[in-house]
Amino acid sequence: MLHCTSVAPHAVHHPACGCAAPVGRRGLLAGLGGAMALAGLAGRASAASGHYEAMLVNCIDPRFTTGSFAFMDGRRLRDRYSQFVIAGGPIGAVHPRFAPWHGAFWDNLDITVALHNIQGVVAMTHRDCGAAKLALGEAAVATPAAETASHAEVLRAFRAEISKRKPALKVVTGIMALDGSVEEIT
């Protein structure tokens, strides 16, 4: 019988050293189950590159998470899109107030196109957005009409920038209300 000479917790032991508990049938089944789970994850990891439909660009505001998923699901895009979440969503990606963030978005879009072969971008702003207020000013979001007009202006600028950089991508833009409904902006 082999014996361990090290008692350090990080020491690597020989399987026959006798200091480890025997595995037994349950341990063997648990290990087999873990190996199968890892194999399944490896299969999903290889699926990380492939053909997906779109990238969703939306805000960090957690009030709109469920609505965003519902919107994408309603467009039959469940599990078929990547997501880029940044304060203000498309506002954060193009407005001069957030210029330091722009590179991160455009680099991410490049990678998403390369890895996922996306065909479009869904750009979603939302009502009562703190980032919009910071970027556009209080007056720009003071009334529903002003808020719609100012968000639409930024969304059109976002669409124009996508068209300039990635002309093959389709762009859908919208403003989400607090109830999850979306007003699409053309």
N, C-alpha and C positions, 0 to 999 in steps of 0.2 A: 504494500500500500504506500502511495506517495503521501508525503506530509507537507503542509504549508509552513514556510519559515517566516512569512511576513504576516503581520496582523493589521497592517494599515488598511483602512476602509477602501482605499482606491487600488489596492493590489489586485493583480490579475492572477487568478488561481487556476491550477490544472484541474480539469473536470473530475479526476479521480483522487483529489487531495483529501476528500472526506470532510471538509469544512462547510460545504454547501449542502443544503437539504436535498434529498432525492426529489426528482421532478415528479414522478407519479403520473397516473393517467390524466387527471384533471389539469395538471400543469402542462402536460404535453398537448392536450386539446386547446388550452388557452393559448399556448404558443402557436399552434397551428392556426387558430382563429386570428391571432394578431398578424401572422404572416399573410393570411388571405386578405385581411383588411389592407395591409400595406400594398399588396399586389393590386387591389382594386384602386387604391389611391394612385399608384403608378400609372394605371390605365387612364385615370382622369387627368393626371398631370400631362400625359402625352397628348391629351385632347385640348390642352391649353392653346396650342396653335391649330388653326383650322379656319373654317369659314363661319363667320357669325354675321349678323345683319347690321348692327349699328353700335354706336357708342352713345350713352346717355350722359349729358353734362348737366348737372344740377347742383343745387345749393346744399350746404351742410345742415340747414335747419331741419331738426328731426320731426317737426310737424308735418313735413311733406314726404317723408320716406314711404309711407304706405300708399299715398296717392301716386307717387312716381312709379312704384312697382305696379299698381293697378293700371296706370296709363300704358305702361310698356306691355303688360299682359293683355290689355284690350287691343293692342296692335299686333297681337300674336308674336311677341318678341320674348316671352319668358325663357330665360336661360339661353338667349341668343343675342345678348348684347353685353358689352363691357360698360363700365361706369367710371366717370371722373367726377368727383365731388369736391367742390371748392366753394368758399364763401361767395354767394351771389351767382353761382353756376356760371353761365356764359358771361355775366357781367364781370366776374372775377377773371375770366379768361381774356377779355379784350379792353376793359376800361382802363384809361391811363392811371387812375387812382391805385390800381393793383398791378402796375407794370412789372414789379419783381416776380410775380407769379406766372406771367405769360409764357415764359420759356418752358416751365414745367408742363403746362397744358399742351403746347405744340409738340414738345418731345413725346409726351404720352400719346397724342394722336398719331404721330408717326409710327410709334411702336405698335399701337393698336391696329393700324392699317397693315403693317408688316406681319404681325402675328395672327391677327384674326380675319384679315381680308374683308374688313367691314365695307358696307356699301353706303352707309349714311351716318349722320349725326342727329341726335335728338337733343335740342338745347331748350332747357326748361328754367325759366325764372319763376318767381312766385310773389303773391301779394304779401304785404307787410314784411318786406325783406330789409333787415338791418344793413346788409352790405349795399343794397341799392340806395338806401338813404345816405350812407357814407359817401358813395361814389357820385350820386346824382344830385344830392341836396334835398333838404326837407320839402321845398316847393314842388319838386319833381314827383313826389309821391304823396302830396297833401290830399288829393282827391282821387277817386277811382279813375276818372278820365285822365288826369295828369299822370297817374301811375301807369295806366295802359299806354299812353303816348310815349313816356320816357322808356319803359321797358321795351316797347316795340322798336324804338330807335336803336337801342343797344342790341336787340336781337337781330335787326337788319344788318347792323355793323358786323356782328358775329358771323352771320350768313355770308356776307361779302368777303370777310377774311378767310373763311373756309373755302369759298369758291375760288379765291385767288391762290391759295396754297394747295388745295386738293380739289380741283375742279370736277373730278369724277364722283365725288361724294354728294349724295342727296342730303338736304338739310331740312329738318322739321323744327319749327320753333313755336313755343307756347308760353303762356303765363298761367300758372296754377293758382286757383283760389283756395281759400282756407278749407272749403268743403271737398277739395280734390278734383273739382271740375277744371278743365283746361280750355282756355281761349287760344286757339291756334293763330299765329301771326304769320302773314304772308309777306 
